[in-house]
Amino acid sequence: QKEVEQNSGPLSVPEGAIASLNCTYSDRGSQSFFWYRQYSGKSPELIMSIYSNGDKEDGRFTAQLNKASQYVSLLIRDSQPSDSATYLCAVPPSGSARQLTFGSGTQLTVLP
Amino acid sequence: DTGVSQNPRHKITKRGQNVTFRCDPISEHNRLYWYRQTLGQGPEFLTYFQNEAQLEKSRLLSDRFSAERPKGSFSTLEIQRTEQGDSAMYLCASSDRSSSYEQYFGPGTRLTVT
Protein backbone atom coordinates (compact mmCIF):
# COMPACT_ATOMS: atom_id res chain seq x y z
CA GLN A 1 0.00 0.00 0.00
CA LYS A 2 1.33 3.39 -0.99
CA GLU A 3 1.67 5.89 1.84
CA VAL A 4 -0.33 8.55 -0.02
CA GLU A 5 -2.74 7.52 -2.75
CA GLN A 6 -4.60 9.60 -5.28
CA ASN A 7 -6.66 8.74 -8.31
CA SER A 8 -4.36 9.51 -11.21
CA GLY A 9 -7.21 10.58 -13.46
CA PRO A 10 -7.37 12.24 -15.78
CA LEU A 11 -10.41 13.98 -14.38
CA SER A 12 -12.39 16.19 -16.73
CA VAL A 13 -15.08 18.63 -15.65
CA PRO A 14 -16.92 21.34 -17.58
CA GLU A 15 -16.24 24.98 -16.83
CA GLY A 16 -18.27 26.18 -13.86
CA ALA A 17 -18.65 22.72 -12.32
CA ILE A 18 -17.26 21.46 -9.03
CA ALA A 19 -14.09 19.38 -9.27
CA SER A 20 -13.56 16.86 -6.48
CA LEU A 21 -10.10 15.44 -5.82
CA ASN A 22 -9.45 12.73 -3.25
CA CYS A 23 -6.47 11.48 -1.32
CA THR A 24 -6.00 8.70 1.22
CA TYR A 25 -3.02 8.20 3.50
CA SER A 26 -1.74 5.28 5.52
CA ASP A 27 -0.03 6.91 8.52
CA ARG A 28 -2.60 7.42 11.28
CA GLY A 29 -0.18 9.69 13.12
CA SER A 30 -0.06 12.31 10.37
CA GLN A 31 -1.27 15.70 11.55
CA SER A 32 -0.83 18.02 8.58
CA PHE A 33 -2.12 17.78 5.04
CA PHE A 34 -1.36 19.84 1.97
CA TRP A 35 -2.60 20.32 -1.56
CA TYR A 36 -0.23 21.52 -4.24
CA ARG A 37 -1.07 22.53 -7.79
CA GLN A 38 1.44 21.79 -10.53
CA TYR A 39 1.12 23.12 -14.04
CA SER A 40 2.82 21.16 -16.78
CA GLY A 41 6.57 21.82 -16.75
CA LYS A 42 6.38 23.92 -13.58
CA SER A 43 7.09 23.26 -9.92
CA PRO A 44 4.44 22.52 -7.26
CA GLU A 45 2.61 25.50 -5.78
CA LEU A 46 1.06 25.26 -2.31
CA ILE A 47 -2.66 26.08 -2.49
CA MET A 48 -4.18 24.65 0.71
CA SER A 49 -3.12 23.32 4.07
CA ILE A 50 -5.38 21.68 6.64
CA TYR A 51 -4.64 20.46 10.14
CA SER A 52 -8.02 19.76 11.79
CA ASN A 53 -10.95 17.56 10.94
CA GLY A 54 -13.63 19.29 8.93
CA ASP A 55 -13.63 21.82 6.13
CA LYS A 56 -11.34 24.72 5.36
CA GLU A 57 -12.34 27.20 2.68
CA ASP A 58 -10.15 29.60 0.74
CA GLY A 59 -11.83 31.32 -2.15
CA ARG A 60 -13.03 28.70 -4.63
CA PHE A 61 -11.05 25.96 -2.86
CA THR A 62 -12.29 23.82 0.04
CA ALA A 63 -10.15 21.21 1.74
CA GLN A 64 -11.88 18.50 3.74
CA LEU A 65 -10.17 16.28 6.28
CA ASN A 66 -11.41 13.11 7.97
CA LYS A 67 -8.64 11.64 10.12
CA ALA A 68 -10.73 8.67 11.25
CA SER A 69 -11.16 7.57 7.65
CA GLN A 70 -7.69 8.77 6.68
CA TYR A 71 -8.75 10.80 3.72
CA VAL A 72 -8.42 14.37 2.62
CA SER A 73 -10.15 15.94 -0.34
CA LEU A 74 -10.03 19.15 -2.34
CA LEU A 75 -13.09 20.73 -3.91
CA ILE A 76 -12.74 23.38 -6.57
CA ARG A 77 -15.94 25.35 -7.11
CA ASP A 78 -16.76 27.22 -10.31
CA SER A 79 -13.89 25.45 -12.08
CA GLN A 80 -12.03 27.49 -14.68
CA PRO A 81 -9.85 26.35 -17.59
CA SER A 82 -6.94 27.92 -15.70
CA ASP A 83 -7.47 25.31 -12.97
CA SER A 84 -6.33 22.61 -15.41
CA ALA A 85 -3.25 21.15 -13.74
CA THR A 86 -2.04 18.20 -11.70
CA TYR A 87 -3.06 18.36 -8.05
CA LEU A 88 -0.72 16.75 -5.55
CA CYS A 89 -1.66 15.64 -2.05
CA ALA A 90 1.22 15.79 0.47
CA VAL A 91 1.47 14.45 4.00
CA PRO A 92 4.40 14.59 6.44
CA PRO A 93 4.74 11.14 8.04
CA SER A 94 4.62 11.06 11.82
CA GLY A 95 8.10 11.02 13.26
CA SER A 96 9.72 12.54 10.20
CA ALA A 97 11.95 15.58 10.16
CA ARG A 98 9.29 17.52 8.28
CA GLN A 99 9.73 15.84 4.92
CA LEU A 100 6.61 15.54 2.78
CA THR A 101 5.35 12.34 1.17
CA PHE A 102 3.47 13.09 -2.04
CA GLY A 103 0.86 11.19 -3.93
CA SER A 104 1.36 10.74 -7.64
CA GLY A 105 -1.17 13.47 -8.38
CA THR A 106 -4.52 13.79 -10.12
CA GLN A 107 -4.55 15.45 -13.53
CA LEU A 108 -7.53 17.80 -13.85
CA THR A 109 -8.79 19.23 -17.11
CA VAL A 110 -11.50 21.90 -17.08
CA LEU A 111 -13.27 22.00 -20.41
CA PRO A 112 -14.43 25.42 -21.71
CA ASP B 1 8.94 38.87 -1.41
CA THR B 2 11.58 36.82 -3.20
CA GLY B 3 10.74 33.17 -3.57
CA VAL B 4 13.01 30.13 -3.72
CA SER B 5 15.44 30.31 -6.62
CA GLN B 6 17.35 27.48 -8.28
CA ASN B 7 20.18 27.44 -10.78
CA PRO B 8 20.64 26.29 -13.40
CA ARG B 9 17.10 25.77 -14.66
CA HIS B 10 18.20 23.16 -17.16
CA LYS B 11 21.27 20.97 -17.33
CA ILE B 12 22.23 18.49 -20.01
CA THR B 13 25.22 16.32 -19.23
CA LYS B 14 26.86 13.19 -20.47
CA ARG B 15 26.76 10.01 -18.44
CA GLY B 16 29.63 9.85 -16.01
CA GLN B 17 30.01 13.60 -15.55
CA ASN B 18 29.49 15.41 -12.27
CA VAL B 19 26.83 18.10 -11.88
CA THR B 20 26.06 20.62 -9.16
CA PHE B 21 22.82 22.48 -8.54
CA ARG B 22 22.25 25.49 -6.33
CA CYS B 23 19.23 26.52 -4.28
CA ASP B 24 18.64 29.87 -2.57
CA PRO B 25 15.74 29.61 -0.11
CA ILE B 26 13.35 32.35 0.95
CA SER B 27 15.52 34.64 3.08
CA GLU B 28 13.89 34.10 6.49
CA HIS B 29 13.46 30.34 6.06
CA ASN B 30 15.85 28.17 8.05
CA ARG B 31 14.66 24.82 6.71
CA LEU B 32 15.62 23.60 3.25
CA TYR B 33 14.62 20.44 1.41
CA TRP B 34 15.64 18.69 -1.79
CA TYR B 35 13.23 16.52 -3.76
CA ARG B 36 13.40 14.69 -7.07
CA GLN B 37 10.47 14.34 -9.44
CA THR B 38 10.14 12.12 -12.47
CA LEU B 39 7.39 12.26 -15.07
CA GLY B 40 3.99 11.22 -13.78
CA GLN B 41 5.12 10.97 -10.16
CA GLY B 42 4.96 13.24 -7.16
CA PRO B 43 8.17 14.68 -5.74
CA GLU B 44 10.29 12.25 -3.71
CA PHE B 45 12.16 13.50 -0.66
CA LEU B 46 15.96 13.43 -0.85
CA THR B 47 17.34 15.40 2.07
CA TYR B 48 16.57 18.10 4.65
CA PHE B 49 18.61 20.84 6.33
CA GLN B 50 17.83 22.89 9.38
CA ASN B 51 20.20 25.83 9.21
CA GLU B 52 23.51 24.25 8.21
CA ALA B 53 22.82 20.83 9.69
CA GLN B 54 21.76 18.01 7.39
CA LEU B 55 19.22 16.24 9.60
CA GLU B 56 17.69 13.66 7.34
CA LYS B 57 18.59 11.79 4.16
CA SER B 58 16.44 9.46 2.12
CA ARG B 59 17.61 6.02 1.09
CA LEU B 60 17.17 7.40 -2.44
CA LEU B 61 20.24 9.52 -1.82
CA SER B 62 22.97 7.15 -2.97
CA ASP B 63 26.67 7.65 -2.30
CA ARG B 64 26.91 9.54 -5.58
CA PHE B 65 24.71 12.30 -4.20
CA SER B 66 25.91 14.88 -1.71
CA ALA B 67 24.29 18.02 -0.41
CA GLU B 68 25.64 20.91 1.59
CA ARG B 69 24.32 24.06 3.14
CA PRO B 70 27.30 26.05 4.39
CA LYS B 71 26.42 28.88 6.76
CA GLY B 72 22.79 27.90 6.65
CA SER B 73 21.99 29.98 3.58
CA PHE B 74 22.10 28.56 0.06
CA SER B 75 22.44 24.84 -0.59
CA THR B 76 24.13 22.78 -3.27
CA LEU B 77 23.29 19.30 -4.49
CA GLU B 78 26.04 17.44 -6.32
CA ILE B 79 25.63 14.26 -8.31
CA GLN B 80 28.82 12.44 -9.17
CA ARG B 81 29.23 10.01 -12.07
CA THR B 82 25.77 10.73 -13.41
CA GLU B 83 23.65 7.91 -14.79
CA GLN B 84 20.73 8.06 -17.18
CA GLY B 85 18.43 7.16 -14.29
CA ASP B 86 19.35 10.44 -12.64
CA SER B 87 17.41 12.33 -15.30
CA ALA B 88 14.65 14.13 -13.41
CA MET B 89 13.49 17.46 -12.08
CA TYR B 90 15.37 18.39 -8.93
CA LEU B 91 13.27 20.58 -6.68
CA CYS B 92 14.29 22.66 -3.70
CA ALA B 93 11.82 23.85 -1.08
CA SER B 94 12.08 25.92 2.07
CA SER B 95 10.01 26.54 5.17
CA ASP B 96 10.24 28.81 8.18
CA ARG B 97 10.66 28.28 11.91
CA SER B 98 6.98 27.83 12.66
CA SER B 99 5.54 24.48 13.56
CA SER B 100 3.69 24.22 10.27
CA TYR B 101 5.08 21.99 7.58
CA GLU B 102 4.27 24.40 4.76
CA GLN B 103 6.99 24.14 2.15
CA TYR B 104 7.46 26.46 -0.80
CA PHE B 105 9.14 25.16 -3.91
CA GLY B 106 11.58 26.75 -6.29
CA PRO B 107 11.25 26.42 -10.08
CA GLY B 108 13.42 23.31 -10.19
CA THR B 109 16.43 22.19 -12.18
CA ARG B 110 15.69 19.78 -14.99
CA LEU B 111 18.56 17.36 -15.48
CA THR B 112 18.96 15.32 -18.63
CA VAL B 113 21.72 12.71 -18.72
CA THR B 114 22.60 11.53 -22.21
Interface residues (C-beta under 8 A of the other chain):
Chain A: V4 S8 S32 F34 Y36 K42 S43 P44 E45 L46 S49 Y51 L88 A90 P92 S96 A97 R98 Q99 L100 T101 F102 G103 S104 G105
Chain B: R31 Y33 Y35 G40 Q41 G42 P43 E44 F45 Y48 Q50 L55 E56 S58 M89 L91 S95 S100 Y101 E102 Q103 Y104 F105 G106 P107 G108
